[in-house]
Amino acid sequence: MGNLQWAGFDLSRRKLVMGILNVTPDSFSDGGEFFSPDNAIAAGVAMLAAGADILDIGGESTRPNATPVSPEQESARILPVIRALAAAGGAKISVDTRTAATMEAALNAGATIINDVSGLKHDPAASALIADRGCPVILMHMRGTPQTMACHAQYANLIEDMLAELTATRDTALAAGIKPEAIALDPGIGFAKTGAQNLEILRAIPRFTALGHPLLIGLSRKKFLGDLTGEKDPAKRLPASLAAGLYALAQGAHILRVHDVPETVQGAKIWTELTEPSPPCAKGV
């Protein structure tokens, strides 16, 4: 993997688990579960205790056909949670937002990472803000918006087209003054992709890591896993999520963005133990 550093983590030494904390009433899997700030804060504390490296806090659902919310609404949902978890200490907080005003408010409240599903395309002010603040950023591949993305899952060559588009997104960020070492990439599983295309992306992870940035994979509980297994309830897709997530790690992904933190931390720990070279035995032992 080489000496790959990002957001204060040495990714040449270990993989990361990012816990999903949706402070929304309408997210596809856990909408409403953490809509109360008290519930969200308690869930964040529990994720950290279970071994989450990063908490990804969002106040706007980006599931297919989700209703957009104003930056004021979004900030009102997430800022009390970010402030409380940042004040508690030990939390590295990412804010899941497409809007520069929300990014700025979240950074001021204690977040340190920006996770933008639009790849900085939604808000023209986002790139300059991130460059000015010097914070790490995750750039995701998506076509269209949550309302229209299903119509854009048509590619001449899926992997080649995605690589070209992600590279262009990265280069635009660099041109805006964002440092290359601040950038992580996300192929956007399920965002303007069909189930079959999601599988093709997972098999092609080495092509994406070859771009030279940490790679985040977010597939937890997603619909294509339900289609493959016949499990209609997203909350019951943990086995499928773990299997696909560990496969992604084996292909070279660096960060898993998940709902089920304790189980993923355990699985990743055993996977790491089994795949890392064993230390040589001491002489005479």
C-alpha positions as a Markdown table, in Angstrom:
| # | Residue | x | y | z |
|---|---|---|---|---|
| 1 | Met | 0.0 | 0.0 | 0.0 |
| 2 | Gly | 3.0 | 2.3 | 0.5 |
| 3 | Asn | 3.1 | 5.2 | 3.0 |
| 4 | Leu | -0.4 | 6.5 | 2.6 |
| 5 | Gln | -1.5 | 9.2 | 5.0 |
| 6 | Trp | -4.9 | 10.8 | 5.2 |
| 7 | Ala | -6.8 | 12.8 | 7.9 |
| 8 | Gly | -4.2 | 11.9 | 10.5 |
| 9 | Phe | -4.4 | 8.1 | 9.8 |
| 10 | Asp | -1.6 | 5.9 | 8.5 |
| 11 | Leu | -3.5 | 3.8 | 6.0 |
| 12 | Ser | -0.4 | 1.8 | 5.1 |
| 13 | Arg | -0.8 | 0.2 | 8.5 |
| 14 | Arg | -4.5 | -0.4 | 9.0 |
| 15 | Lys | -8.0 | -0.1 | 7.5 |
| 16 | Leu | -10.6 | 2.3 | 8.9 |
| 17 | Val | -14.3 | 1.9 | 9.9 |
| 18 | Met | -16.5 | 5.0 | 9.5 |
| 19 | Gly | -19.8 | 4.9 | 11.4 |
| 20 | Ile | -22.9 | 6.2 | 9.7 |
| 21 | Leu | -24.9 | 8.6 | 11.8 |
| 22 | Asn | -28.0 | 9.9 | 9.9 |
| 23 | Val | -29.7 | 12.7 | 11.8 |
| 24 | Thr | -32.7 | 12.4 | 9.4 |
| 25 | Pro | -36.3 | 11.2 | 9.3 |
| 26 | Asp | -36.0 | 9.6 | 5.9 |
| 27 | Ser | -32.7 | 7.8 | 5.3 |
| 28 | Phe | -33.2 | 4.5 | 3.5 |
| 29 | Ser | -32.1 | 2.2 | 6.4 |
| 30 | Asp | -32.3 | 4.0 | 9.7 |
| 31 | Gly | -34.4 | 7.1 | 9.0 |
| 32 | Gly | -35.8 | 8.5 | 12.2 |
| 33 | Glu | -33.8 | 6.2 | 14.5 |
| 34 | Phe | -31.3 | 9.0 | 15.3 |
| 35 | Phe | -33.4 | 12.0 | 14.5 |
| 36 | Ser | -33.5 | 13.0 | 18.1 |
| 37 | Pro | -30.2 | 14.7 | 19.0 |
| 38 | Asp | -30.0 | 12.7 | 22.3 |
| 39 | Asn | -30.4 | 9.4 | 20.4 |
| 40 | Ala | -27.8 | 10.5 | 17.8 |
| 41 | Ile | -25.3 | 11.5 | 20.4 |
| 42 | Ala | -25.8 | 8.2 | 22.3 |
| 43 | Ala | -25.4 | 6.3 | 19.1 |
| 44 | Gly | -22.2 | 8.2 | 18.3 |
| 45 | Val | -20.7 | 7.5 | 21.7 |
| 46 | Ala | -21.6 | 3.8 | 21.3 |
| 47 | Met | -19.9 | 3.6 | 17.8 |
| 48 | Leu | -16.7 | 5.2 | 19.2 |
| 49 | Ala | -16.7 | 2.7 | 22.1 |
| 50 | Ala | -17.1 | -0.1 | 19.5 |
| 51 | Gly | -14.0 | 1.0 | 17.6 |
| 52 | Ala | -15.2 | 3.5 | 14.9 |
| 53 | Asp | -12.4 | 5.5 | 13.6 |
| 54 | Ile | -14.6 | 8.2 | 12.1 |
| 55 | Leu | -18.2 | 9.3 | 12.7 |
| 56 | Asp | -20.0 | 10.5 | 9.5 |
| 57 | Ile | -22.8 | 12.8 | 10.5 |
| 58 | Gly | -25.4 | 13.8 | 7.9 |
| 59 | Gly | -28.6 | 15.8 | 8.1 |
| 60 | Glu | -29.9 | 15.3 | 4.5 |
| 61 | Ser | -30.9 | 12.0 | 3.1 |
| 62 | Thr | -29.3 | 11.2 | -0.3 |
| 63 | Arg | -31.3 | 8.0 | -1.0 |
| 64 | Pro | -33.0 | 7.8 | -4.4 |
| 65 | Asn | -35.8 | 10.4 | -4.7 |
| 66 | Ala | -35.0 | 11.9 | -1.3 |
| 67 | Thr | -36.5 | 15.4 | -0.7 |
| 68 | Pro | -33.7 | 18.1 | -0.4 |
| 69 | Val | -33.5 | 20.1 | 2.7 |
| 70 | Ser | -32.3 | 23.7 | 3.2 |
| 71 | Pro | -28.8 | 24.3 | 4.6 |
| 72 | Glu | -30.6 | 25.9 | 7.7 |
| 73 | Gln | -32.6 | 22.7 | 8.3 |
| 74 | Glu | -29.6 | 20.5 | 7.7 |
| 75 | Ser | -27.4 | 22.5 | 10.1 |
| 76 | Ala | -30.1 | 22.6 | 12.8 |
| 77 | Arg | -30.2 | 18.8 | 12.7 |
| 78 | Ile | -26.5 | 18.1 | 12.9 |
| 79 | Leu | -24.8 | 20.9 | 14.8 |
| 80 | Pro | -25.9 | 19.9 | 18.3 |
| 81 | Val | -24.8 | 16.4 | 17.6 |
| 82 | Ile | -21.4 | 17.4 | 16.2 |
| 83 | Arg | -20.8 | 19.9 | 19.1 |
| 84 | Ala | -21.6 | 17.3 | 21.7 |
| 85 | Leu | -19.5 | 14.5 | 20.2 |
| 86 | Ala | -16.6 | 16.9 | 19.6 |
| 87 | Ala | -16.8 | 18.1 | 23.2 |
| 88 | Ala | -16.8 | 14.6 | 24.5 |
| 89 | Gly | -13.3 | 14.1 | 22.9 |
| 90 | Gly | -11.9 | 11.1 | 21.0 |
| 91 | Ala | -14.2 | 11.6 | 18.0 |
| 92 | Lys | -12.9 | 12.3 | 14.5 |
| 93 | Ile | -16.0 | 13.7 | 12.8 |
| 94 | Ser | -16.9 | 13.8 | 9.2 |
| 95 | Val | -19.9 | 15.8 | 7.9 |
| 96 | Asp | -21.9 | 14.3 | 5.1 |
| 97 | Thr | -23.1 | 17.3 | 3.1 |
| 98 | Arg | -23.2 | 18.8 | -0.3 |
| 99 | Thr | -23.6 | 22.4 | 0.8 |
| 100 | Ala | -20.8 | 24.9 | 1.6 |
| 101 | Ala | -22.7 | 26.7 | 4.3 |
| 102 | Thr | -23.3 | 23.4 | 6.2 |
| 103 | Met | -19.7 | 22.4 | 5.7 |
| 104 | Glu | -18.5 | 25.6 | 7.3 |
| 105 | Ala | -20.9 | 25.5 | 10.2 |
| 106 | Ala | -19.9 | 21.8 | 10.8 |
| 107 | Leu | -16.2 | 22.6 | 10.7 |
| 108 | Asn | -16.8 | 25.4 | 13.2 |
| 109 | Ala | -18.7 | 23.1 | 15.5 |
| 110 | Gly | -15.9 | 20.4 | 15.6 |
| 111 | Ala | -16.0 | 18.4 | 12.4 |
| 112 | Thr | -12.7 | 17.8 | 10.7 |
| 113 | Ile | -13.5 | 16.0 | 7.5 |
| 114 | Ile | -15.9 | 16.8 | 4.6 |
| 115 | Asn | -17.8 | 14.0 | 2.8 |
| 116 | Asp | -19.5 | 15.3 | -0.3 |
| 117 | Val | -21.5 | 12.8 | -2.3 |
| 118 | Ser | -21.6 | 15.3 | -5.2 |
| 119 | Gly | -17.9 | 15.5 | -5.5 |
| 120 | Leu | -18.0 | 19.3 | -4.9 |
| 121 | Lys | -20.3 | 19.8 | -7.9 |
| 122 | His | -23.5 | 20.7 | -6.0 |
| 123 | Asp | -22.2 | 24.0 | -4.4 |
| 124 | Pro | -19.7 | 26.2 | -6.3 |
| 125 | Ala | -18.5 | 27.6 | -3.0 |
| 126 | Ala | -17.5 | 24.2 | -1.5 |
| 127 | Ser | -14.1 | 23.8 | -3.2 |
| 128 | Ala | -12.8 | 27.2 | -2.1 |
| 129 | Leu | -14.0 | 26.7 | 1.5 |
| 130 | Ile | -12.2 | 23.3 | 1.8 |
| 131 | Ala | -9.0 | 24.6 | 0.2 |
| 132 | Asp | -9.1 | 27.6 | 2.7 |
| 133 | Arg | -9.7 | 25.4 | 5.7 |
| 134 | Gly | -7.2 | 22.7 | 4.6 |
| 135 | Cys | -9.4 | 19.9 | 5.8 |
| 136 | Pro | -9.5 | 16.3 | 4.4 |
| 137 | Val | -12.3 | 15.7 | 1.9 |
| 138 | Ile | -14.0 | 12.6 | 0.4 |
| 139 | Leu | -15.0 | 13.0 | -3.2 |
| 140 | Met | -17.7 | 10.6 | -4.4 |
| 141 | His | -18.6 | 9.7 | -7.9 |
| 142 | Met | -22.3 | 10.4 | -8.8 |
| 143 | Arg | -24.2 | 11.5 | -11.8 |
| 144 | Gly | -27.2 | 13.8 | -11.5 |
| 145 | Thr | -28.8 | 14.2 | -8.1 |
| 146 | Pro | -30.6 | 11.8 | -5.7 |
| 147 | Gln | -33.8 | 12.7 | -7.5 |
| 148 | Thr | -32.4 | 11.9 | -11.0 |
| 149 | Met | -29.4 | 9.6 | -10.6 |
| 150 | Ala | -31.3 | 6.4 | -11.5 |
| 151 | Cys | -31.7 | 7.8 | -15.0 |
| 152 | His | -27.9 | 8.2 | -15.4 |
| 153 | Ala | -26.7 | 4.6 | -14.9 |
| 154 | Gln | -25.8 | 4.3 | -18.5 |
| 155 | Tyr | -22.1 | 4.1 | -19.4 |
| 156 | Ala | -20.2 | 3.3 | -22.6 |
| 157 | Asn | -17.6 | 1.5 | -20.4 |
| 158 | Leu | -18.5 | 1.6 | -16.7 |
| 159 | Ile | -15.0 | 1.5 | -15.1 |
| 160 | Glu | -13.3 | 3.6 | -17.8 |
| 161 | Asp | -16.0 | 6.2 | -17.7 |
| 162 | Met | -16.0 | 6.3 | -13.9 |
| 163 | Leu | -12.2 | 6.6 | -13.7 |
| 164 | Ala | -12.2 | 9.4 | -16.1 |
| 165 | Glu | -15.0 | 11.2 | -14.2 |
| 166 | Leu | -13.4 | 10.7 | -10.8 |
| 167 | Thr | -10.1 | 11.9 | -12.2 |
| 168 | Ala | -11.7 | 15.0 | -13.5 |
| 169 | Thr | -13.4 | 15.6 | -10.1 |
| 170 | Arg | -10.0 | 15.2 | -8.4 |
| 171 | Asp | -8.3 | 17.5 | -10.8 |
| 172 | Thr | -10.9 | 20.2 | -10.3 |
| 173 | Ala | -10.4 | 19.9 | -6.6 |
| 174 | Leu | -6.6 | 20.3 | -7.0 |
| 175 | Ala | -7.1 | 23.3 | -9.3 |
| 176 | Ala | -9.1 | 24.9 | -6.6 |
| 177 | Gly | -6.2 | 24.6 | -4.2 |
| 178 | Ile | -7.2 | 21.4 | -2.3 |
| 179 | Lys | -4.0 | 19.5 | -1.5 |
| 180 | Pro | -3.6 | 16.0 | -3.0 |
| 181 | Glu | -2.9 | 14.4 | 0.4 |
| 182 | Ala | -6.3 | 15.8 | 1.6 |
| 183 | Ile | -8.3 | 13.9 | -0.9 |
| 184 | Ala | -10.0 | 10.5 | -0.6 |
| 185 | Leu | -12.2 | 9.0 | -3.3 |
| 186 | Asp | -15.5 | 7.0 | -3.2 |
| 187 | Pro | -16.8 | 5.2 | -6.3 |
| 188 | Gly | -20.4 | 5.8 | -5.1 |
| 189 | Ile | -21.9 | 2.4 | -4.8 |
| 190 | Gly | -25.6 | 2.7 | -5.7 |
| 191 | Phe | -25.4 | 6.3 | -6.9 |
| 192 | Ala | -26.3 | 6.2 | -10.6 |
| 193 | Lys | -25.3 | 2.5 | -10.7 |
| 194 | Thr | -27.3 | -0.7 | -11.1 |
| 195 | Gly | -26.9 | -3.7 | -9.0 |
| 196 | Ala | -24.8 | -5.4 | -11.6 |
| 197 | Gln | -22.7 | -2.3 | -12.0 |
| 198 | Asn | -22.1 | -2.2 | -8.2 |
| 199 | Leu | -20.6 | -5.7 | -8.4 |
| 200 | Glu | -18.4 | -4.7 | -11.3 |
| 201 | Ile | -17.1 | -1.7 | -9.4 |
| 202 | Leu | -16.2 | -3.9 | -6.4 |
| 203 | Arg | -14.3 | -6.3 | -8.6 |
| 204 | Ala | -12.4 | -3.3 | -10.1 |
| 205 | Ile | -11.3 | -1.7 | -6.8 |
| 206 | Pro | -7.6 | -2.0 | -7.7 |
| 207 | Arg | -8.3 | 0.3 | -10.7 |
| 208 | Phe | -9.6 | 3.0 | -8.4 |
| 209 | Thr | -6.9 | 2.7 | -5.8 |
| 210 | Ala | -4.4 | 3.1 | -8.6 |
| 211 | Leu | -5.5 | 6.8 | -8.8 |
| 212 | Gly | -3.3 | 7.3 | -5.7 |
| 213 | His | -5.8 | 8.3 | -3.1 |
| 214 | Pro | -7.4 | 6.5 | -0.2 |
| 215 | Leu | -10.6 | 4.7 | -1.3 |
| 216 | Leu | -13.8 | 4.7 | 0.7 |
| 217 | Ile | -16.5 | 2.1 | 0.1 |
| 218 | Gly | -20.0 | 2.6 | 1.2 |
| 219 | Leu | -22.2 | -0.4 | 0.6 |
| 220 | Ser | -23.7 | -1.1 | 4.0 |
| 221 | Arg | -27.3 | -2.5 | 3.8 |
| 222 | Lys | -27.8 | -1.2 | 0.2 |
| 223 | Lys | -30.5 | -2.4 | -2.1 |
| 224 | Phe | -28.3 | -4.4 | -4.4 |
| 225 | Leu | -27.4 | -6.6 | -1.4 |
| 226 | Gly | -31.1 | -7.1 | -0.7 |
| 227 | Asp | -31.7 | -8.0 | -4.4 |
| 228 | Leu | -28.9 | -10.6 | -4.3 |
| 229 | Thr | -30.0 | -12.2 | -1.0 |
| 230 | Gly | -33.7 | -11.7 | -1.2 |
| 231 | Glu | -33.6 | -9.8 | 2.1 |
| 232 | Lys | -36.1 | -6.9 | 1.9 |
| 233 | Asp | -35.4 | -5.3 | 5.3 |
| 234 | Pro | -32.2 | -3.2 | 5.1 |
| 235 | Ala | -31.5 | -3.7 | 8.8 |
| 236 | Lys | -31.2 | -7.4 | 8.2 |
| 237 | Arg | -28.5 | -7.2 | 5.6 |
| 238 | Leu | -25.6 | -7.3 | 8.0 |
| 239 | Pro | -24.2 | -10.7 | 6.7 |
| 240 | Ala | -24.2 | -9.5 | 3.1 |
| 241 | Ser | -22.7 | -6.1 | 4.1 |
| 242 | Leu | -19.9 | -7.8 | 6.0 |
| 243 | Ala | -19.1 | -10.2 | 3.2 |
| 244 | Ala | -19.0 | -7.4 | 0.6 |
| 245 | Gly | -17.1 | -5.1 | 2.9 |
| 246 | Leu | -14.4 | -7.6 | 3.7 |
| 247 | Tyr | -14.1 | -8.4 | -0.1 |
| 248 | Ala | -13.6 | -4.7 | -0.7 |
| 249 | Leu | -10.8 | -4.6 | 1.9 |
| 250 | Ala | -9.2 | -7.6 | 0.2 |
| 251 | Gln | -9.3 | -5.7 | -3.1 |
| 252 | Gly | -7.5 | -2.7 | -1.6 |
| 253 | Ala | -10.2 | -0.4 | -0.2 |
| 254 | His | -9.0 | 1.6 | 2.8 |
| 255 | Ile | -12.2 | 2.8 | 4.6 |
| 256 | Leu | -15.6 | 1.1 | 5.1 |
| 257 | Arg | -18.6 | 3.3 | 5.7 |
| 258 | Val | -21.1 | 1.2 | 7.7 |
| 259 | His | -24.2 | 1.2 | 9.9 |
| 260 | Asp | -23.1 | -1.8 | 11.9 |
| 261 | Val | -19.9 | -0.7 | 13.6 |
| 262 | Pro | -19.2 | -3.4 | 16.2 |
| 263 | Glu | -19.6 | -6.2 | 13.8 |
| 264 | Thr | -17.5 | -4.5 | 11.1 |
| 265 | Val | -14.7 | -3.7 | 13.5 |
| 266 | Gln | -14.6 | -7.3 | 14.6 |
| 267 | Gly | -14.7 | -8.6 | 11.1 |
| 268 | Ala | -12.0 | -6.2 | 9.9 |
| 269 | Lys | -9.8 | -7.1 | 12.9 |
| 270 | Ile | -9.9 | -10.8 | 12.1 |
| 271 | Trp | -9.5 | -10.2 | 8.4 |
| 272 | Thr | -6.4 | -8.1 | 9.1 |
| 273 | Glu | -5.0 | -10.7 | 11.5 |
| 274 | Leu | -5.3 | -13.4 | 8.9 |
| 275 | Thr | -4.0 | -11.4 | 6.0 |
| 276 | Glu | -1.0 | -9.6 | 7.6 |
| 277 | Pro | 2.3 | -11.5 | 7.4 |
| 278 | Ser | 2.9 | -13.4 | 10.7 |
| 279 | Pro | 6.0 | -12.2 | 12.7 |
| 280 | Pro | 8.9 | -14.6 | 12.6 |
| 281 | Cys | 9.2 | -17.0 | 15.5 |
| 282 | Ala | 11.7 | -16.2 | 18.2 |
| 283 | Lys | 14.8 | -18.4 | 18.1 |
| 284 | Gly | 14.4 | -21.4 | 20.4 |
| 285 | Val | 10.6 | -20.9 | 20.9 |
